[in-house]
Amino acid sequence: MSPFNICLVENPMTEQNTEIQSTEIKRPQELPEWPVNWPCAWGLPAATADIRQQNSDFRVEELISDGLFQGGEHQCIQVEKEGQNTAYVARRLANHAGVREMDVGYCGLKDRNAVTTQWFSIYYGKRPRWNPDNLDLDGVRVRQVASFSRKLRRGDHSGNRFRLKLTNPVGDKSEVERRLMRVSDNGVPNYFGEQRFGRDGHNLKVAHQWFTGQKRMKVRQGAIYISAARSFLFNCLLAERVANGNWCSPVDGDRVVDAALQLSLFGDGEPLESGEASGYSRHIEEAHAVFANGLRSNRIAMAYRDAVCKPKSLQWEWEGDNLWIIFELQPGSYATSVLREIATIRDVSLLRQKQA
């Protein structure tokens, strides 16, 4: 049996006959112009819960492969931060170390409203190295120091470990645990997280204005908006596959690499999918032509992304009425895409921001 077939069982969003005819592809229900409330794999969870009641409820540890740091001219600093975003910490490290901002590297962006651990690299050239023990930055402390042969780049880490606390849960505990077991067995749709799109979809609005000529900017300036547009198209494509019950089951013409189904990150280039699979992609391109054409006209190379996010080492434990969940994800996958399959989540930190 294909490892994907298990995902087709008991999916309330599909009809009893899960075989898809190429001439009859079901579409998700009509949604707002730029929806971010993508369909869940097994329907909306009945339970509700809060996250980020306080920063310590959302802990993220960046994982680095053993033996990565074998010495070199780049100083690497592992920091634990709370209440600060990655870009801000990188700028302050550059300032403290007396180097250019471009001489500071990191593997990925980490949340502000959380307690996160991550690595930064600093290139000094012929300048003397700064002593990180002298770092004076609110909410940031140095944990360890190493050396590397080059600047850290996005995706250099092997993954992220999450320790998350769901508070104020409402619903049947046994149903929550059934969903957790289902997530452990099947994985979840590998949606990009809402933060990609900015508050109230701001990044998508700017991308649309850019691609329709209402705003002018260079590709380098607009990287965040390009990322939002292609993430949105990918999520739309994945949402169609979820609606049809084949988000982790290849159809004719799909791209499969090392047994993993991959879907298009839209852009310029010849698509690698064909047949029935290409019908899904074409529909998304037609429905959101401004974004699809904008990516092509800016020569953003087409790429592919796994359709399924499979958490590793998934564990959970009840602490009274609250629930701790621990798991690891590969780089580029979002913890919120896991949580949304377990319960309908309210992010308390976002509510605080809106009220501020």
C-alpha positions in Angstrom: 0.0 0.0 0.0 1.2 3.5 -0.8 2.3 5.4 2.3 -0.1 8.2 1.1 -3.3 6.1 1.0 -3.9 6.3 4.8 -4.6 10.0 4.4 -7.7 9.3 2.4 -9.5 7.5 5.3 -12.3 9.2 7.1 -11.8 12.6 5.5 -15.2 14.3 6.1 -14.3 16.9 3.4 -14.5 14.3 0.6 -17.3 12.2 -0.7 -17.3 8.5 0.2 -15.8 7.7 -3.2 -12.4 9.3 -3.0 -11.4 8.5 -6.6 -11.0 11.8 -8.5 -12.1 12.0 -12.1 -10.0 14.4 -14.2 -13.1 16.0 -15.6 -14.7 16.6 -12.2 -12.4 18.4 -9.7 -14.2 19.8 -6.7 -13.2 23.2 -5.6 -13.1 24.7 -2.0 -16.1 26.8 -1.1 -16.1 30.4 -2.2 -13.7 32.4 0.1 -12.6 36.0 0.4 -10.3 37.4 -2.3 -7.2 36.4 -0.4 -8.2 33.7 2.0 -5.9 32.5 4.7 -8.5 30.1 6.4 -7.4 27.1 4.4 -9.4 23.8 4.8 -8.2 21.4 7.4 -7.3 17.8 6.5 -10.1 16.2 8.5 -12.6 19.1 8.8 -12.6 21.9 11.4 -11.6 20.6 14.8 -14.4 20.7 17.4 -12.0 21.8 20.2 -10.8 25.3 20.7 -7.7 26.6 22.6 -5.4 29.6 23.0 -1.7 29.9 22.3 0.9 32.4 23.5 -1.0 33.4 26.6 2.6 34.3 27.5 5.8 34.1 25.5 7.0 31.1 27.5 4.1 29.1 26.2 5.7 29.0 22.7 9.2 27.7 22.7 11.3 27.1 19.6 14.8 25.6 19.5 16.8 25.8 16.2 18.4 22.4 15.5 21.9 22.3 13.9 23.5 19.1 12.5 26.2 17.6 14.7 29.6 18.6 13.5 28.5 21.6 11.5 30.7 24.1 13.3 34.3 22.9 12.7 36.0 26.2 13.0 36.6 29.1 10.6 36.6 32.9 10.3 32.9 33.4 11.1 32.0 33.6 14.8 28.8 31.8 15.5 26.7 32.8 18.5 23.7 30.9 19.9 21.3 33.2 21.6 18.0 32.7 23.4 15.6 35.6 22.8 12.2 36.7 24.0 10.1 39.6 22.7 12.5 40.4 19.9 12.4 39.4 16.2 15.4 37.9 14.4 16.1 40.8 12.0 16.3 43.2 14.9 18.7 41.0 16.9 20.9 40.7 13.8 21.1 44.4 13.4 22.0 44.9 17.1 24.6 42.2 16.9 26.2 43.9 13.9 26.2 47.2 15.9 27.8 45.6 19.0 30.4 43.7 16.9 31.2 46.8 14.8 30.5 45.0 11.4 28.1 45.7 8.5 24.6 44.2 8.8 25.3 42.1 5.7 28.1 40.4 7.7 25.6 38.9 10.1 23.9 35.7 9.0 21.2 33.4 10.4 19.4 30.2 9.4 15.8 31.4 9.6 13.4 33.9 11.1 12.0 33.1 14.6 8.9 34.5 16.3 9.0 37.7 18.4 6.2 36.5 20.7 8.0 33.4 21.9 11.1 32.1 23.7 13.4 31.1 20.8 16.9 29.8 20.5 18.9 30.3 17.3 22.3 30.8 15.8 23.8 33.9 14.2 27.2 34.2 12.3 29.4 37.3 12.3 32.2 37.9 9.8 35.0 40.1 11.1 37.6 39.8 8.3 40.8 41.3 9.7 38.9 43.1 12.5 39.3 41.8 16.1 36.5 39.6 17.3 33.9 41.1 19.7 33.4 39.4 23.0 29.7 38.3 23.0 29.7 38.3 26.8 29.4 42.1 26.5 26.1 41.9 24.8 23.6 44.1 26.5 20.3 43.6 24.7 16.9 43.3 26.5 15.3 39.9 26.2 18.5 38.3 24.6 21.2 36.2 26.2 24.1 34.4 24.7 24.1 30.6 25.3 27.3 29.4 23.5 29.9 30.5 20.9 31.4 28.5 18.0 33.1 29.1 14.6 32.2 28.3 11.0 33.8 28.5 7.6 31.1 30.7 6.1 28.1 32.9 6.7 25.0 31.1 7.9 22.3 31.1 5.3 18.6 30.4 5.3 17.9 26.7 5.7 21.4 25.8 7.1 19.7 24.4 10.2 18.4 20.8 10.2 15.0 21.7 11.7 13.2 23.3 14.7 12.0 21.7 18.0 8.8 23.2 19.4 7.4 23.0 22.9 4.0 24.6 22.8 1.3 25.1 25.5 -2.4 25.2 24.6 -4.3 27.0 27.3 -8.0 27.4 28.0 -9.0 24.4 25.9 -12.7 23.8 25.3 -13.8 20.4 24.0 -13.4 16.7 24.4 -9.9 15.7 25.4 -10.3 12.2 23.8 -11.1 13.9 20.5 -8.1 16.1 20.8 -5.9 13.1 21.4 -7.4 11.3 18.4 -6.5 14.2 16.2 -2.9 14.2 17.7 -2.6 10.5 16.8 -3.9 11.2 13.3 -1.3 14.0 12.9 1.4 11.6 14.2 0.4 8.9 11.7 -0.4 11.0 8.6 1.2 14.4 9.0 -0.6 17.6 8.0 -1.0 19.8 4.9 2.3 21.7 4.7 0.6 25.1 4.4 2.7 28.3 4.8 1.8 30.1 8.0 -0.3 33.2 8.1 2.7 35.3 9.1 3.9 35.0 5.5 1.1 37.2 4.4 1.5 40.1 6.8 -1.2 41.5 9.2 -4.6 41.4 7.5 -2.9 40.2 4.3 -0.8 43.4 3.9 2.0 41.6 2.0 -0.5 40.2 -0.5 -2.0 43.6 -1.1 1.4 45.2 -1.8 2.3 42.3 -4.1 -0.9 42.8 -6.0 -0.2 46.6 -6.3 3.3 45.9 -7.5 2.3 43.3 -10.1 -0.5 45.5 -11.5 1.8 48.5 -11.8 0.3 50.5 -9.0 3.6 50.4 -7.1 7.2 50.4 -8.4 10.0 48.4 -6.8 12.9 46.1 -7.7 12.8 42.4 -7.0 15.4 42.7 -4.3 13.3 45.3 -2.5 10.2 43.2 -2.9 11.4 39.8 -1.7 8.9 39.6 1.1 6.0 40.4 -1.3 7.2 37.8 -3.8 7.4 35.3 -1.0 3.9 36.1 0.1 2.5 35.8 -3.4 4.0 32.4 -4.2 3.2 31.1 -0.7 -0.4 32.1 -1.3 -0.6 30.3 -4.6 1.0 27.2 -3.1 -1.6 27.3 -0.2 -4.4 27.6 -2.7 -3.1 24.6 -4.7 -2.7 22.6 -1.5 -6.2 23.7 -0.4 -7.7 22.2 -3.6 -5.9 18.9 -3.0 -7.2 18.9 0.6 -10.7 19.5 -0.6 -10.4 16.6 -3.0 -8.9 14.3 -0.4 -5.6 13.8 -2.3 -3.3 16.2 -0.5 -0.9 13.3 0.4 -1.9 10.9 -2.4 -0.4 11.4 -5.8 -2.6 11.7 -8.8 -1.6 11.2 -12.4 1.3 13.4 -13.4 2.3 14.5 -9.8 5.9 15.1 -8.9 7.1 12.6 -6.2 10.6 12.8 -4.8 11.9 10.2 -2.3 8.3 9.0 -1.8 7.2 12.6 -0.9 4.5 14.3 -3.0 5.6 17.8 -4.0 3.4 20.7 -5.3 4.4 23.7 -7.3 5.9 26.9 -5.9 4.7 28.9 -8.9 7.2 30.9 -11.0 9.0 31.0 -14.3 10.0 27.8 -15.9 8.7 24.6 -17.4 6.4 22.8 -14.8 7.5 19.3 -13.8 3.9 18.0 -13.2 1.6 16.8 -16.0 -1.7 15.2 -16.7 -4.3 15.5 -13.9 -1.8 17.2 -11.6 -1.2 20.0 -14.0 -5.0 20.7 -14.1 -4.9 21.7 -10.5 -2.0 24.0 -11.1 -3.6 25.6 -14.2 -6.8 26.3 -12.3 -4.9 28.2 -9.5 -2.9 30.2 -12.1 -6.1 31.2 -13.9 -7.9 32.1 -10.6 -5.0 34.2 -9.4 -3.4 35.3 -12.7 -2.0 38.6 -11.3 0.2 36.7 -8.8 1.1 33.9 -11.2 2.1 36.3 -14.1 3.9 38.6 -11.6 6.2 35.8 -10.5 6.9 34.9 -14.1 7.6 38.4 -15.3 10.0 39.0 -12.4 11.8 35.7 -13.4 11.2 34.0 -10.1 12.3 30.4 -10.7 9.7 27.7 -10.3 10.4 25.4 -7.5 8.5 22.6 -5.5 7.6 22.1 -1.9 6.5 19.0 0.0 2.7 18.8 0.3 2.9 16.9 3.6 4.5 18.1 6.8 5.3 15.1 9.1 6.1 16.2 12.7 8.9 14.1 14.2 9.0 12.9 17.8 5.5 14.1 18.5 4.6 14.0 22.2 1.9 15.5 24.3 1.0 15.8 28.0 -1.9 17.3 29.9 -1.0 19.7 32.7 -4.3 20.1 34.4 -6.7 21.4 31.7 -3.8 22.7 29.6 -1.9 20.7 26.9 1.8 20.7 26.2 2.7 19.5 22.7 6.4 18.8 21.7 7.5 18.0 18.1 10.2 18.7 15.5 9.7 20.1 12.0 11.9 20.4 9.0 13.0 23.9 7.9 10.3 25.9 6.3 7.3 24.1 7.9 5.1 25.9 10.4 4.0 24.9 13.9 0.7 26.7 13.4 -0.1 24.3 10.5 0.2 21.4 12.9 -1.8 23.1 15.7 -4.7 24.1 13.4 -5.4 20.3 12.7 -5.7 19.7 16.5 -7.9 22.5 17.7 -9.3 25.8 16.4 -6.5 28.1 17.7 -6.8 31.7 19.1 -3.4 33.5 19.1 -3.6 35.7 22.2 -0.5 37.6 21.2 -2.2 38.8 18.0 -5.2 40.0 20.0 -2.8 42.0 22.2 -1.2 43.6 19.2 -4.6 44.7 17.7 -5.6 46.2 21.1 -2.4 48.1 21.5 
